[in-house]
Every structure is written in C-alpha cells, then in structure tokens.
Amino acid sequence: MTAQEGAPAGGPADSAARTGELDAGEARFEFVLNGDAVSTAALDSEPLLYVLRDRLGRYASRFGCGLNQCGACAVLVDDRVVASCDLPMWAVRGREVITVEGLGSAGRLHPVQQALIEAQAGQCGYCLSGIVVTLCHLYDHEADADEARIRAAIDSHLCRCGAHQRIVDAALQAFRDRRSR
C-alpha cells in the first residue's frame, strides 16, 4: 500500500491535504482507509466523520445526530463497529478504518449488501450505511446469528422510514444462504 496525500484520485480534498501544508492547530494523521494508506491534515479533536466526508470524499457515512445515538455514521475501526461522528482523529491514527464503501466492490458485494439489494430492503437509505456496516460485521463474526441477534445488533440504529423489518428479513436471508452453502 502506498500513502496518499489527502483524498483518493478523483476525490475532493482541502488545499492543506493536497499540498501537505498544515493550518493552525492541525496535525497530520495517517491511517488505513478501506485498505489504502491515507495521510491527511486535521485537528486532533475533529470527528472522523467530518474528515471522511469533507477531506477524503467518502460520503456514504452519514451525519445523523452528532451524539453517537443514531448509528448513521457507523464505521469499523480495527474491526469494531464505532460511531464516527464523535470519534476524534487522534483515536484513529495508525488504525484501520472501513466504511461501507470498503465492505465490497461493485463486482463483488458483501453477502449482506447483496441480500439487502435483492430484497429492496432500504427505503430512503439515509441510515442504511451504518446498518450495513453493523450487519456485515455481525455476518463476518457470528455465522449462526438468528433474528433476535440481528435485531439486537441494529437496535441502536434509527430508521425513520420503518424499513427495519425488510432489513432484518434480508439479513436473515443472507445468514440462511451462508449456512446452506
């Protein structure tokens, strides 16, 4: 992996990230994002979510509440589901961060992503990236998760569209398909 300055090719980045210059109070942060080493300037206390969206062009993680209470901003940090809206940048230095964009690819989606698409489980999609991160993590770590465990995993994710039942049904199908292989 090679270190990138600021955003990946084609993604937006502020001038400080592109040129390597630091604004007052900023520091350089290096971490692994979706398998690629990145380096960007930010304030120590700046939330990871803001850096992902505003400096690195990763827009799938959403700002919902800013208080770690809705799940829209969930990402994986060192294989743990965390809210990125209140996670300061100093906490990700040298770590591995995976957003929903890093869970699969257009040619090979994660099985949970595929099941959600096939079931047309999302409605507006605002909360869905955080739910997908959580469900994919569950799928990767608990092959035998049942409906109760799936519901418990996404209980803290707020979905105002009321699509939870379709989301749970799709996740259950992904787990059933895995067990039948």
Helices and strands as residue ranges (DSSP letters): E 4-5, H 15-19, E 26-33, E 36-43, H 48-50, I 51-55, E 74-77, E 80-83, G 89-91, E 96-98, G 100-102, H 111-118, H 128-141, H 147-154, H 164-180
